Amino acid sequence: MVVLLRHQPWNIGGKLDVSEREVEWNMWRRRLPPFAQLDVGTRVVLVSGGGPNAGLLTWEVEVIDVVKGRYDDHEHAAQLMRKLDISRTAFLNQDYTTNAPDSGWLLGWTYRPVRLIMEPRAPEHRIGRHGWGATDTLGIGGNGTAGQGRLEDPLLRRKVELAAMRKVHQWLVSQGHSRRSIRNTSAYHPYDYEVGPERAPKFRVEVKGTLGGRGPVFVTAGEVRAAQEDGIRTVLAIVHDLELTLRADGTWTVHGGYLWLDEHWMPRNDALQPTHYRYQPGYGP
Protein backbone atom coordinates (compact mmCIF):
# COMPACT_ATOMS: atom_id res chain seq x y z
CA MET A 1 0.00 0.00 0.00
CA VAL A 2 1.04 3.63 -0.54
CA VAL A 3 0.12 7.02 0.88
CA LEU A 4 -2.18 8.81 -1.55
CA LEU A 5 -2.39 12.55 -2.17
CA ARG A 6 -5.70 14.13 -3.14
CA HIS A 7 -5.93 17.70 -4.38
CA GLN A 8 -8.84 19.72 -3.05
CA PRO A 9 -9.79 22.72 -5.22
CA TRP A 10 -11.14 24.50 -2.14
CA ASN A 11 -9.33 25.56 1.02
CA ILE A 12 -10.65 23.28 3.76
CA GLY A 13 -8.08 24.40 6.36
CA GLY A 14 -9.27 23.33 9.80
CA LYS A 15 -12.94 23.01 8.83
CA LEU A 16 -13.30 19.22 8.78
CA ASP A 17 -15.33 17.77 11.64
CA VAL A 18 -13.55 14.72 13.07
CA SER A 19 -16.91 13.28 14.15
CA GLU A 20 -18.27 13.33 10.60
CA ARG A 21 -17.48 11.32 7.49
CA GLU A 22 -16.93 12.98 4.12
CA VAL A 23 -17.83 11.65 0.65
CA GLU A 24 -15.72 12.10 -2.51
CA TRP A 25 -15.92 10.70 -6.02
CA ASN A 26 -14.28 10.75 -9.44
CA MET A 27 -15.88 9.96 -12.80
CA TRP A 28 -13.40 9.20 -15.59
CA ARG A 29 -13.62 7.98 -19.19
CA ARG A 30 -10.93 5.41 -18.35
CA ARG A 31 -9.59 3.94 -15.14
CA LEU A 32 -6.94 6.18 -13.63
CA PRO A 33 -4.84 5.78 -10.48
CA PRO A 34 -5.72 5.22 -7.70
CA PHE A 35 -8.66 3.17 -9.01
CA ALA A 36 -6.86 -0.06 -8.11
CA GLN A 37 -5.00 1.16 -4.99
CA LEU A 38 -7.78 2.93 -3.09
CA ASP A 39 -9.29 0.62 -0.48
CA VAL A 40 -10.65 0.66 3.05
CA GLY A 41 -7.90 1.68 5.47
CA THR A 42 -5.84 3.59 2.88
CA ARG A 43 -4.28 6.81 4.19
CA VAL A 44 -4.88 9.90 2.06
CA VAL A 45 -3.37 13.34 2.59
CA LEU A 46 -5.50 16.20 1.33
CA VAL A 47 -3.72 19.05 -0.47
CA SER A 48 -5.20 22.52 -0.75
CA GLY A 49 -4.33 25.21 -3.30
CA GLY A 50 -0.98 26.33 -4.60
CA GLY A 51 -0.80 24.96 -8.13
CA PRO A 52 1.05 21.80 -9.25
CA ASN A 53 3.97 21.98 -6.81
CA ALA A 54 2.89 24.21 -3.91
CA GLY A 55 0.09 24.63 -1.39
CA LEU A 56 -0.54 22.97 1.95
CA LEU A 57 -0.84 19.41 3.18
CA THR A 58 -4.01 20.02 5.17
CA TRP A 59 -5.43 16.77 6.58
CA GLU A 60 -4.52 13.13 6.97
CA VAL A 61 -7.67 11.05 6.45
CA GLU A 62 -8.49 7.33 6.46
CA VAL A 63 -10.70 5.67 3.85
CA ILE A 64 -13.65 3.88 5.51
CA ASP A 65 -15.71 2.79 2.47
CA VAL A 66 -15.18 2.51 -1.29
CA VAL A 67 -17.31 1.95 -4.35
CA LYS A 68 -15.76 1.54 -7.78
CA GLY A 69 -16.92 0.25 -11.14
CA ARG A 70 -18.12 0.94 -14.65
CA TYR A 71 -21.16 3.24 -15.04
CA ASP A 72 -23.35 3.45 -18.16
CA ASP A 73 -24.86 6.87 -17.44
CA HIS A 74 -25.20 9.33 -14.57
CA GLU A 75 -28.28 7.57 -13.22
CA HIS A 76 -26.29 4.33 -13.04
CA ALA A 77 -23.49 6.18 -11.22
CA ALA A 78 -26.02 7.54 -8.71
CA GLN A 79 -27.21 3.98 -8.04
CA LEU A 80 -23.63 2.87 -7.36
CA MET A 81 -23.07 5.81 -5.01
CA ARG A 82 -26.06 4.85 -2.86
CA LYS A 83 -23.71 2.45 -1.09
CA LEU A 84 -22.01 5.53 0.36
CA ASP A 85 -25.31 6.96 1.64
CA ILE A 86 -25.41 9.95 -0.68
CA SER A 87 -28.81 10.75 -2.14
CA ARG A 88 -29.50 10.65 -5.86
CA THR A 89 -30.40 14.36 -5.86
CA ALA A 90 -27.27 15.45 -3.97
CA PHE A 91 -25.06 13.39 -6.27
CA LEU A 92 -26.64 14.39 -9.58
CA ASN A 93 -26.87 18.10 -8.71
CA GLN A 94 -23.15 18.46 -8.04
CA ASP A 95 -21.40 20.54 -10.72
CA TYR A 96 -18.68 17.91 -10.95
CA THR A 97 -21.22 15.18 -11.74
CA THR A 98 -23.03 17.36 -14.24
CA ASN A 99 -19.80 17.98 -16.16
CA ALA A 100 -18.47 14.40 -15.86
CA PRO A 101 -18.35 12.00 -18.86
CA ASP A 102 -21.71 10.48 -19.79
CA SER A 103 -20.26 7.01 -19.19
CA GLY A 104 -17.01 5.71 -17.78
CA TRP A 105 -15.48 4.63 -14.48
CA LEU A 106 -16.63 5.71 -11.03
CA LEU A 107 -14.40 5.87 -7.96
CA GLY A 108 -16.31 6.87 -4.83
CA TRP A 109 -15.04 6.86 -1.27
CA THR A 110 -15.80 8.07 2.21
CA TYR A 111 -13.23 9.01 4.81
CA ARG A 112 -12.83 10.06 8.39
CA PRO A 113 -10.43 12.87 9.33
CA VAL A 114 -7.47 11.61 11.37
CA ARG A 115 -5.33 14.68 12.05
CA LEU A 116 -4.73 18.24 10.93
CA ILE A 117 -1.30 18.74 9.32
CA MET A 118 -1.18 22.26 7.79
CA GLU A 119 2.43 22.00 6.58
CA PRO A 120 3.90 23.21 3.25
CA ARG A 121 3.76 20.83 0.33
CA ALA A 122 7.17 19.89 -1.06
CA PRO A 123 7.97 19.56 -4.80
CA GLU A 124 8.27 15.78 -4.44
CA HIS A 125 4.60 15.59 -3.39
CA ARG A 126 3.51 15.31 -7.01
CA ILE A 127 -0.13 15.29 -8.05
CA GLY A 128 -1.38 14.46 -11.55
CA ARG A 129 -3.76 16.56 -13.59
CA HIS A 130 -6.58 14.25 -12.51
CA GLY A 131 -6.09 15.37 -8.88
CA TRP A 132 -4.29 12.35 -7.39
CA GLY A 133 -0.74 11.40 -6.46
CA ALA A 134 0.98 8.55 -4.61
CA THR A 135 4.14 8.03 -2.59
CA ASP A 136 5.63 5.16 -0.56
CA THR A 137 6.19 7.51 2.40
CA LEU A 138 5.29 11.14 2.83
CA GLY A 139 7.78 13.39 4.59
CA ILE A 140 7.25 16.89 5.96
CA GLY A 141 9.83 19.25 7.39
CA GLY A 142 13.58 18.88 7.15
CA ASN A 143 13.72 21.39 4.31
CA GLY A 144 15.30 24.43 5.92
CA THR A 145 12.14 26.55 6.11
CA ALA A 146 12.56 29.24 8.74
CA GLY A 147 11.29 28.93 12.26
CA GLN A 148 9.54 26.52 14.56
CA GLY A 149 5.92 26.86 13.50
CA ARG A 150 3.06 25.26 15.41
CA LEU A 151 2.04 21.68 14.72
CA GLU A 152 -1.69 21.49 15.31
CA ASP A 153 -1.91 17.78 16.07
CA PRO A 154 -0.77 16.83 19.60
CA LEU A 155 0.55 13.41 18.51
CA LEU A 156 2.83 14.94 15.87
CA ARG A 157 3.88 17.75 18.19
CA ARG A 158 4.81 15.25 20.90
CA LYS A 159 6.78 13.08 18.46
CA VAL A 160 8.87 16.08 17.42
CA GLU A 161 9.44 17.08 21.07
CA LEU A 162 10.57 13.57 22.04
CA ALA A 163 12.90 13.29 19.04
CA ALA A 164 14.54 16.58 20.02
CA MET A 165 14.85 15.42 23.63
CA ARG A 166 16.53 12.17 22.55
CA LYS A 167 19.05 14.00 20.37
CA VAL A 168 19.95 16.41 23.16
CA HIS A 169 20.29 13.55 25.66
CA GLN A 170 22.71 11.83 23.27
CA TRP A 171 24.74 15.05 23.05
CA LEU A 172 24.91 15.36 26.86
CA VAL A 173 26.18 11.78 27.17
CA SER A 174 28.75 12.44 24.42
CA GLN A 175 30.04 15.38 26.48
CA GLY A 176 30.93 13.03 29.34
CA HIS A 177 27.90 13.47 31.59
CA SER A 178 26.74 10.21 33.16
CA ARG A 179 23.18 9.13 32.46
CA ARG A 180 22.42 9.24 36.20
CA SER A 181 23.43 12.91 36.33
CA ILE A 182 21.01 13.85 33.50
CA ARG A 183 17.50 14.29 34.90
CA ASN A 184 14.43 14.79 32.73
CA THR A 185 12.57 17.64 34.46
CA SER A 186 10.17 18.53 31.65
CA ALA A 187 7.09 17.23 33.50
CA TYR A 188 7.45 19.48 36.55
CA HIS A 189 9.83 22.37 35.75
CA PRO A 190 9.97 25.02 32.99
CA TYR A 191 13.14 23.42 31.55
CA ASP A 192 13.73 19.98 30.13
CA TYR A 193 16.95 18.64 31.64
CA GLU A 194 18.96 19.30 34.78
CA VAL A 195 22.57 18.13 34.76
CA GLY A 196 24.85 17.47 37.74
CA PRO A 197 24.25 16.75 41.41
CA GLU A 198 20.59 17.09 42.38
CA ARG A 199 21.30 19.52 45.23
CA ALA A 200 23.77 21.59 43.18
CA PRO A 201 23.10 21.18 39.43
CA LYS A 202 25.77 22.41 37.03
CA PHE A 203 23.31 23.65 34.41
CA ARG A 204 19.86 23.23 32.89
CA VAL A 205 18.85 22.58 29.31
CA GLU A 206 15.84 24.00 27.49
CA VAL A 207 15.06 21.89 24.38
CA LYS A 208 13.20 23.02 21.27
CA GLY A 209 12.44 20.82 18.26
CA THR A 210 11.43 22.16 14.88
CA LEU A 211 10.66 20.87 11.40
CA GLY A 212 12.01 24.12 9.98
CA GLY A 213 15.46 25.61 9.95
CA ARG A 214 17.21 27.42 12.78
CA GLY A 215 14.79 30.30 13.06
CA PRO A 216 12.50 31.74 15.73
CA VAL A 217 11.22 29.35 18.41
CA PHE A 218 8.41 29.69 20.93
CA VAL A 219 9.36 30.12 24.60
CA THR A 220 7.05 30.41 27.57
CA ALA A 221 7.15 33.05 30.28
CA GLY A 222 8.21 30.35 32.76
CA GLU A 223 11.12 29.27 30.55
CA VAL A 224 12.31 32.87 30.23
CA ARG A 225 12.05 33.55 33.97
CA ALA A 226 13.95 30.35 34.82
CA ALA A 227 16.80 31.32 32.50
CA GLN A 228 16.94 34.96 33.63
CA GLU A 229 16.35 34.79 37.36
CA ASP A 230 17.31 31.46 38.93
CA GLY A 231 21.08 31.93 38.94
CA ILE A 232 21.78 28.58 37.25
CA ARG A 233 23.26 28.48 33.76
CA THR A 234 20.77 27.48 31.08
CA VAL A 235 21.66 25.90 27.73
CA LEU A 236 19.22 26.47 24.88
CA ALA A 237 19.32 23.44 22.56
CA ILE A 238 17.43 23.73 19.26
CA VAL A 239 17.08 20.59 17.15
CA HIS A 240 16.10 21.91 13.74
CA ASP A 241 15.30 20.39 10.36
CA LEU A 242 13.66 17.31 11.85
CA GLU A 243 11.51 15.36 9.38
CA LEU A 244 8.16 13.72 10.06
CA THR A 245 7.30 10.77 7.83
CA LEU A 246 3.88 9.20 7.31
CA ARG A 247 4.07 5.54 6.30
CA ALA A 248 1.42 3.60 4.42
CA ASP A 249 0.32 1.79 7.59
CA GLY A 250 -0.64 5.13 9.16
CA THR A 251 2.33 5.42 11.54
CA TRP A 252 4.39 8.60 11.85
CA THR A 253 8.13 8.56 12.55
CA VAL A 254 10.67 11.34 13.16
CA HIS A 255 14.28 11.34 12.00
CA GLY A 256 17.15 13.63 11.07
CA GLY A 257 17.69 16.98 12.73
CA TYR A 258 20.70 19.17 13.51
CA LEU A 259 21.67 20.46 16.95
CA TRP A 260 22.33 24.14 17.61
CA LEU A 261 23.38 25.33 21.07
CA ASP A 262 23.49 28.52 23.06
CA GLU A 263 25.44 27.28 26.07
CA HIS A 264 24.85 30.47 28.08
CA TRP A 265 21.27 31.31 27.22
CA MET A 266 20.20 34.57 28.81
CA PRO A 267 17.19 35.76 26.78
CA ARG A 268 17.15 39.53 26.37
CA ASN A 269 13.80 41.25 26.56
CA ASP A 270 14.42 42.99 23.22
CA ALA A 271 14.83 39.55 21.57
CA LEU A 272 11.43 38.38 22.79
CA GLN A 273 8.38 39.03 20.64
CA PRO A 274 4.95 38.75 22.31
CA THR A 275 2.51 36.48 20.50
CA HIS A 276 -0.35 36.41 23.04
CA TYR A 277 -1.85 38.75 25.60
CA ARG A 278 -3.96 37.80 28.61
CA TYR A 279 -6.92 40.13 28.98
CA GLN A 280 -9.23 40.34 31.99
CA PRO A 281 -12.62 41.78 30.94
CA GLY A 282 -14.46 44.17 33.21
CA TYR A 283 -11.58 46.48 34.14
CA GLY A 284 -11.23 50.12 33.19
CA PRO A 285 -13.83 52.82 32.54
Protein Blocks (a to p, Z undefined) as FASTA:
>chain_A
ZZdddddfbdfkjmbcfkbccddddddfbdcdfklmpcghiacdddeehijmgcjdfbdc
ddfbdcddddfbfklmmmmmmmnopafklmmmpmklmmmcfbdcddddddddfbdfkpac
dfklccdfkopacdfbdceejiopgcjbjafblklmmmmmmmmmmmmmmmmmmnopafkl
pccfklmpccfbdcdjfklcfbdcdddddfbdcddddddfklmmmmmmnopacdddddeh
iacdddfkopacdeejiddddfbbccdfklpccfbdcddehiaZZ
